[in-house]
Amino acid sequence: MGAGTLAAYGRHGDYFRYYEINPAVIDLSSGSNPVFTYLRDSDARIDTVQGDARRLLEQETARGENQRFDVLVVDAFSGDAIPVHLLTREAFEA
């Protein structure tokens, strides 16, 4: 949950929703004794949803559950590899 560090900027009244594809990462950042405490320590209200964010956002929209986010942050990088498929014109049009 690379974008989890953004929770440190959360203030009372803010809402952060994280989509995380890897359940092990959710386990490391939640529960009573997390390894990464950004989510727990944030003053914002935090929700974490397990799964592929692209699919989950599409499903939510199809159900009429548009989130109306002010900001959508995508952390798609893994290791030192740049995900070239996300840097295409088509990716930005979607």
N, CA, C and O of each residue as an XYZ file, in Angstrom:
376
protein
N       0.854     -1.179      0.000
C       0.000      0.000      0.000
C       0.895      1.236      0.000
O       0.946      1.991      0.971
N       1.595      1.418     -1.111
C       2.520      2.538     -1.231
C       1.866      3.881     -1.002
O       2.487      4.789     -0.450
N       0.624      4.018     -1.418
C      -0.077      5.290     -1.235
C      -0.570      5.465      0.197
O      -1.094      6.523      0.547
N      -0.407      4.440      1.023
C      -0.854      4.513      2.412
C      -0.197      5.627      3.199
O      -0.769      6.135      4.163
N       1.000      6.008      2.794
C       1.684      7.087      3.503
C       0.919      8.402      3.387
O       1.095      9.288      4.224
N       0.072      8.548      2.364
C      -0.720      9.770      2.227
C      -1.703      9.949      3.375
O      -2.165     11.062      3.626
N      -2.025      8.871      4.071
C      -2.934      8.961      5.212
C      -2.371      9.875      6.300
O      -3.129     10.416      7.105
N      -1.064     10.047      6.330
C      -0.444     10.933      7.317
C      -0.931     12.377      7.157
O      -0.887     13.162      8.104
N      -1.390     12.715      5.964
C      -1.914     14.059      5.715
C      -3.388     14.192      6.078
O      -3.934     15.294      6.041
N      -4.034     13.094      6.424
C      -5.455     13.119      6.726
C      -5.758     13.893      7.991
O      -5.064     13.784      9.002
N      -6.829     14.685      7.898
C      -7.288     15.461      9.049
C      -8.700     15.022      9.427
O      -9.385     14.349      8.656
N      -9.112     15.406     10.600
C     -10.469     15.108     11.051
C     -11.463     15.622     10.003
O     -11.377     16.773      9.577
N     -12.390     14.781      9.597
C     -13.363     15.148      8.574
C     -12.979     14.686      7.176
O     -13.823     14.683      6.280
N     -11.721     14.295      6.968
C     -11.287     13.766      5.670
C     -11.687     12.296      5.569
O     -11.870     11.609      6.575
N     -11.816     11.841      4.338
C     -12.129     10.440      4.071
C     -11.169      9.919      3.016
O     -11.073     10.479      1.924
N     -10.463      8.852      3.342
C      -9.533      8.215      2.415
C     -10.028      6.792      2.176
O     -10.331      6.064      3.122
N     -10.107      6.409      0.925
C     -10.484      5.036      0.574
C      -9.333      4.437     -0.221
O      -8.923      4.975     -1.250
N      -8.823      3.323      0.267
C      -7.711      2.634     -0.376
C      -8.208      1.350     -1.018
O      -8.970      0.587     -0.425
N      -7.758      1.135     -2.243
C      -7.988     -0.118     -2.940
C      -6.635     -0.820     -3.000
O      -5.667     -0.277     -3.534
N      -6.576     -2.018     -2.455
C      -5.308     -2.751     -2.403
C      -5.518     -4.151     -2.947
O      -6.380     -4.891     -2.474
N      -4.731     -4.504     -3.936
C      -4.883     -5.799     -4.595
C      -4.266     -6.940     -3.785
O      -4.665     -8.094     -3.942
N      -3.312     -6.634     -2.933
C      -2.578     -7.661     -2.201
C      -3.081     -7.744     -0.752
O      -2.850     -6.824      0.032
N      -3.766     -8.838     -0.391
C      -4.283     -8.949      0.981
C      -3.188     -8.954      2.048
O      -3.439     -8.550      3.183
N      -1.992     -9.400      1.706
C      -0.893     -9.393      2.682
C      -0.524     -7.963      3.062
O      -0.173     -7.698      4.212
N      -0.601     -7.051      2.117
C      -0.295     -5.649      2.404
C      -1.352     -5.058      3.339
O      -1.028     -4.270      4.229
N      -2.600     -5.436      3.138
C      -3.663     -4.971      4.044
C      -3.392     -5.479      5.453
O      -3.539     -4.736      6.423
N      -3.001     -6.737      5.568
C      -2.686     -7.302      6.887
C      -1.543     -6.562      7.565
O      -1.556     -6.384      8.783
N      -0.555     -6.129      6.791
C       0.592     -5.416      7.363
C       0.252     -3.990      7.804
O       0.991     -3.386      8.581
N      -0.859     -3.457      7.309
C      -1.191     -2.064      7.621
C      -2.498     -1.924      8.395
O      -3.044     -0.825      8.489
N      -3.001     -3.021      8.947
C      -4.242     -2.940      9.714
C      -4.176     -3.873     10.915
O      -3.166     -4.540     11.141
N      -5.241     -3.915     11.667
C      -5.277     -4.759     12.856
C      -4.766     -4.017     14.081
O      -4.485     -2.820     14.027
N      -4.651     -4.736     15.170
C      -4.264     -4.103     16.433
C      -2.771     -3.809     16.536
O      -2.366     -2.969     17.340
N      -1.951     -4.482     15.741
C      -0.511     -4.291     15.808
C       0.092     -4.258     14.403
O       0.869     -5.145     14.048
N      -0.257     -3.240     13.590
C       0.231     -3.211     12.210
C       1.720     -2.898     12.134
O       2.272     -2.234     13.012
N       2.359     -3.381     11.079
C       3.761     -3.054     10.818
C       3.858     -1.607     10.334
O       4.735     -0.855     10.761
N       2.947     -1.231      9.441
C       2.875      0.140      8.936
C       1.675      0.814      9.584
O       0.558      0.309      9.476
N       1.879      1.936     10.250
C       0.828      2.534     11.078
C       0.204      3.797     10.491
O      -0.556      4.480     11.177
N       0.509      4.119      9.235
C      -0.027      5.348      8.648
C      -1.547      5.389      8.697
O      -2.125      6.426      9.019
N      -2.190      4.295      8.388
C      -3.654      4.266      8.371
C      -4.213      4.402      9.784
O      -5.133      5.185     10.023
N      -3.659      3.642     10.705
C      -4.128      3.681     12.087
C      -3.924      5.052     12.718
O      -4.770      5.518     13.481
N      -2.811      5.695     12.404
C      -2.462      6.957     13.043
C      -3.123      8.172     12.411
O      -3.037      9.269     12.962
N      -3.771      8.006     11.286
C      -4.371      9.139     10.589
C      -5.589      9.670     11.333
O      -6.323      8.905     11.960
N      -5.802     10.975     11.264
C      -7.001     11.588     11.828
C      -8.192     11.466     10.884
O      -9.326     11.744     11.274
N      -7.940     11.049      9.644
C      -9.007     10.886      8.658
C      -9.744      9.569      8.882
O      -9.235      8.667      9.548
N     -10.931      9.472      8.326
C     -11.644      8.200      8.293
C     -11.053      7.403      7.136
O     -10.964      7.910      6.017
N     -10.647      6.160      7.395
C      -9.947      5.336      6.419
C     -10.753      4.076      6.139
O     -11.178      3.385      7.066
N     -10.964      3.777      4.860
C     -11.532      2.497      4.426
C     -10.532      1.832      3.495
O      -9.877      2.498      2.693
N     -10.420      0.519      3.608
C      -9.566     -0.246      2.711
C     -10.409     -1.330      2.071
O     -11.107     -2.076      2.756
N     -10.338     -1.411      0.749
C     -11.080     -2.407     -0.014
C     -10.069     -3.291     -0.724
O      -9.164     -2.793     -1.393
N     -10.220     -4.610     -0.579
C      -9.278     -5.541     -1.195
C      -9.735     -5.879     -2.605
O     -10.883     -6.266     -2.824
N      -8.817     -5.727     -3.565
C      -9.092     -6.096     -4.942
C      -8.422     -5.142     -5.916
O      -7.749     -4.191     -5.517
N      -8.616     -5.410     -7.194
C      -8.069     -4.594     -8.271
C      -8.890     -3.315     -8.381
O     -10.075     -3.367     -8.710
N      -8.284     -2.188     -8.113
C      -9.005     -0.908     -8.080
C      -9.693     -0.608     -9.401
O     -10.798     -0.064     -9.409
N      -9.068     -0.948    -10.511
C      -9.683     -0.677    -11.819
C     -11.015     -1.387    -11.925
O     -12.003     -0.795    -12.362
N     -11.053     -2.620    -11.538
C     -12.304     -3.396    -11.608
C     -13.305     -2.946    -10.555
O     -14.496     -2.816    -10.839
N     -12.826     -2.711     -9.351
C     -13.730     -2.305     -8.286
C     -14.384     -0.953     -8.577
O     -15.578     -0.776     -8.338
N     -13.612     -0.011     -9.087
C     -14.186      1.291     -9.442
C     -15.213      1.138    -10.557
O     -16.260      1.785    -10.532
N     -14.920      0.289    -11.530
C     -15.862      0.050    -12.620
C     -17.156     -0.581    -12.091
O     -18.250     -0.190    -12.498
N     -17.028     -1.548    -11.192
C     -18.204     -2.200    -10.614
C     -19.029     -1.224     -9.773
O     -20.258     -1.231     -9.833
N     -18.349     -0.390     -8.992
C     -19.057      0.602     -8.180
C     -19.836      1.571     -9.066
O     -20.978      1.918     -8.763
N     -19.220      2.000    -10.151
C     -19.885      2.912    -11.081
C     -21.099      2.236    -11.718
O     -22.152      2.859    -11.854
N     -20.961      0.972    -12.106
C     -22.074      0.235    -12.714
C     -23.248      0.099    -11.748
O     -24.400      0.050    -12.178
N     -22.965      0.038    -10.451
C     -24.018     -0.043     -9.435
C     -24.548      1.329     -9.050
O     -25.421      1.434     -8.188
N     -24.033      2.383     -9.676
C     -24.463      3.736     -9.350
C     -23.819      4.272     -8.090
O     -24.336      5.209     -7.482
N     -22.709      3.698     -7.691
C     -22.003      4.106     -6.471
C     -20.784      4.947     -6.819
O     -19.671      4.629     -6.402
N     -20.985      6.007     -7.572
C     -19.866      6.883     -7.917
C     -19.333      7.532     -6.649
O     -20.086      8.125     -5.877
N     -18.035      7.413     -6.445
C     -17.428      7.886     -5.209
C     -17.242      9.394     -5.150
O     -17.150      9.962     -4.062
N     -17.185     10.049     -6.302
C     -17.001     11.499     -6.358
C     -15.755     11.934     -5.586
O     -15.805     12.849     -4.764
N     -14.657     11.272     -5.861
C     -13.396     11.600     -5.208
C     -12.929     12.994     -5.617
O     -13.128     13.408     -6.759
N     -12.319     13.705     -4.699
C     -11.661     14.965     -5.034
C     -10.327     14.696     -5.714
O      -9.920     15.425     -6.619
N      -9.658     13.652     -5.274
C      -8.357     13.270     -5.823
C      -8.331     11.747     -5.926
O      -8.782     11.044     -5.022
N      -7.801     11.251     -7.036
C      -7.601      9.820     -7.201
C      -6.111      9.593     -7.449
O      -5.568     10.012     -8.470
N      -5.471      8.930     -6.508
C      -4.030      8.662     -6.591
C      -3.842      7.215     -6.999
O      -4.448      6.318     -6.412
N      -3.016      6.981     -7.992
C      -2.750      5.634     -8.470
C      -1.287      5.298     -8.200
O      -0.378      5.972     -8.684
N      -1.084      4.254     -7.424
C       0.262      3.758     -7.161
C       0.364      2.395     -7.829
O       0.009      1.376     -7.237
N       0.844      2.385     -9.046
C       0.890      1.153     -9.833
C       2.311      0.653    -10.048
O       2.530     -0.283    -10.817
N       3.256      1.255     -9.389
C       4.643      0.879     -9.593
C       5.006     -0.273     -8.672
O       4.577     -0.329     -7.520
N       5.799     -1.184     -9.196
C       6.239     -2.348     -8.450
C       7.742     -2.496     -8.665
O       8.196     -2.719     -9.787
N       8.491     -2.373     -7.609
C       9.941     -2.459     -7.744
C      10.471     -1.303     -8.567
O      10.063     -0.157     -8.384
N      11.379     -1.611     -9.473
C      11.963     -0.550    -10.292
C      11.415     -0.556    -11.718
O      11.964      0.104    -12.601
N      10.335     -1.301    -11.940
C       9.748     -1.389    -13.284
C       8.661     -0.340    -13.468
O       7.748     -0.236    -12.648
N       8.755      0.433    -14.536
C       7.730      1.416    -14.861
C       6.615      0.709    -15.621
O       6.877      0.078    -16.645
N       5.362      0.803    -15.138
C       4.258      0.138    -15.834
C       3.876      0.918    -17.093
O       2.982      1.763    -17.061
N       4.550      0.631    -18.181
C       4.400      1.382    -19.427
C       2.956      1.381    -19.911
O       2.512      2.360    -20.511
N       2.217      0.308    -19.664
C       0.828      0.250    -20.127
C      -0.044      1.323    -19.479
O      -1.111      1.650    -20.000
N       0.396      1.868    -18.356
C      -0.368      2.935    -17.707
C       0.052      4.323    -18.172
O      -0.545      5.318    -17.760
N       1.050      4.405    -19.006
C       1.532      5.690    -19.483
C       1.121      5.956    -20.930
O       1.670      6.845    -21.580
N       0.167      5.195    -21.426
C      -0.295      5.362    -22.797
C      -1.428      6.383    -22.866
O      -2.056      6.695    -21.854
N      -1.676      6.881    -24.028
C      -2.792      7.808    -24.247
C      -4.116      7.140    -23.867
O      -4.986      7.773    -23.270
N      -4.265      5.847    -24.221
C      -5.493      5.113    -23.916
C      -5.736      5.006    -22.405
O      -6.877      5.088    -21.951
N      -4.682      4.825    -21.648
C      -4.841      4.722    -20.197
C      -5.381      6.007    -19.602
O      -6.172      5.969    -18.659
N      -4.965      7.146    -20.140
C      -5.426      8.432    -19.616
C      -6.817      8.780    -20.097
O      -7.490      9.597    -19.468
N      -7.276      8.184    -21.198
C      -8.620      8.437    -21.708
C      -9.661      7.610    -20.977
O     -10.842      7.957    -21.006
N      -9.265      6.535    -20.325
C     -10.208      5.637    -19.654
C     -10.783      6.253    -18.407
O     -11.594      5.626    -17.726
